[in-house]
Amino acid sequence: MEDSKNKKPKVFYLDDDEINLAVLEANLEEYYEILGFSDPKKSIEYLQNNEVDVILTDQIMPLMDGIDFLQAIEDIQPKVARILLTGVVNQNVMLQAINKVNIYRFHEKSDKYDGLKFDIDNAYQMVKALREKDYYFKELQETSEKLRIIADNVPAQIIHTDLDGNILEINQDSSALKMTSVGANISNFLPEDELKKFLHTMALVSETKKNHNIITRAFNFYENFQWFSTVIGSLHSKEQQSGFLMVSQDITDRVNHEEKIMSAVIEAEDRQKSKIARDIHDGLQQTLTISLMNFESLDENSIQISEKELQKFRNGVKFLRKGLQETRSIAYELIPKSVEDFGFIETVKELIFELNSSVDSTEFNFYTNLTQRIEDLNIEYNLFRITQESLNNIIKYAEATEVFVQLTYHDNILQLTIEDNGKGFDVDEKLNSDRSFGLFNMNKRTESLSGKMTIESKDGTLIFVEIPLKKKTKTYDFRSK
């Protein structure tokens, strides 16, 4: 908008009397740029091409009276203040001027110009305010149009909510929210286990007055396996927060790609562990077993050695047995061969039996509603690793007397629950600790399968793992065995 701070207002004056024109200009030219005309026709031509701020016109003129003139230029100069001058106050003329041309002032001619100057100044301020309003309204319209074009074409969904999360505006449909979702609450479109985290982030935005990003699953995650990254910011009106602006982007492809990479890394590690375990089983264990069998076949009475040397022989056999047991344990820790041969459930049953036989202070229990084995060996390996790590932690730290392991299958979702009545721990502190590699690894294994792991610990600890089966998998019936 043109800066008019040091610019004189343009005052157009039409009067058939040249003397009146000269006198008015002499009295007011210090304050205004006076544009004087005596011919109505030439005045109209001028006003068609030039904008002025205030129009003064004499009422009584031979060619065209003031009201007729103002009517003639009404569409030419719509946003201008009109002041009608007359030597004689006539009530009928006043009413016509107000009704026909919406004059700003009806001013009686006088040789004192202070009153006229007062009217011109006020008229100019009114015109200036109206023009500024129109200018900024036009700017707002242009900005709104630009934002609309950006919003309609940006590869993200823009959501405007009030402070309670009620949706006020959406720029476009997405797989999660539709235009018809306006009026609903944002919480209706989030899984229950994600809602708490999302509401916490909204509160954090209000508290810190900074934008925050959050990654969540879609409400129908187990149907479409969709992930969204949402940046949440606060909107303000009159220095008060009025709502939230959320920019949400579907990042499912990115997450799937990361999952594939993570899964490939974990599978490669497990393959390497499996190879080492097989090498131990087929090589070192066989060698140690044959050596032990040979030593155990000897009759101590037939060995012609001293008692001291015989004791060394006995110690050698003892440590050979111990070494063989340790190699079995190492091979089992690397990759239990029974997972590959018999599956997760049978291996866990065997593990639970061994723990109940060797750990006197804790009772271990296992339940499953599965009657078939999942063909995906990668899922079975990862589930076993998560279970194994959890049980090792319970034995080392929990001081629990009861442990329950449960694997259930519902609606194409595997749910693994490991619960103990031990002393618990600070979950946030543990997860943020550099020493919690076991928990970190458990979580990564879960994420590599598009799953989600939740840990709750207070009076005891609950580890809950959900693994969606993205495709129908071939299964094996345990009951037929």
Salt bridges, closest charged atoms under 4 A:
GLU2 OE2 - LYS7 NZ 3.24
ASP15 OD2 - LYS109 NZ 3.14
GLU51 OE1 - ARG131 NH1 3.87
ASP53 OD1 - ARG131 NH1 2.55
ASP58 OD1 - LYS109 NZ 3.12
ASP119 OD1 - ARG105 NE 3.59
ASP119 OD2 - HIS107 ND1 2.90
ASP121 OD2 - LYS117 NZ 2.89
ASP134 OD2 - LYS79 NZ 3.47
GLU145 OE2 - ARG148 NH2 2.64
ASP152 OD2 - ARG148 NH1 2.93
GLU169 OE1 - HIS160 ND1 2.85
ASP193 OD2 - ARG217 NH2 2.26
GLU194 OE1 - LYS197 NZ 3.20
GLU194 OE2 - ARG217 NE 3.18
GLU258 OE2 - ARG254 NE 3.68
GLU259 OE1 - LYS470 NZ 3.42
GLU267 OE1 - ARG271 NH1 3.99
ASP270 OD2 - ARG445 NH1 3.24
ASP279 OD2 - LYS275 NZ 3.22
ASP282 OD1 - HIS281 ND1 2.85
GLU296 OE2 - ARG321 NE 2.82
GLU300 OE1 - ARG314 NH2 2.81
GLU307 OE2 - ARG314 NH1 3.64
GLU340 OE1 - ARG278 NH2 2.86
ASP341 OD2 - LYS337 NZ 2.68
GLU346 OE2 - LYS349 NZ 3.81
GLU380 OE1 - ARG373 NE 2.81
GLU399 OE2 - LYS423 NZ 3.54
GLU447 OE1 - LYS444 NZ 3.47
GLU466 OE1 - ARG217 NH1 3.92
ASP477 OD1 - ARG479 NE 3.48
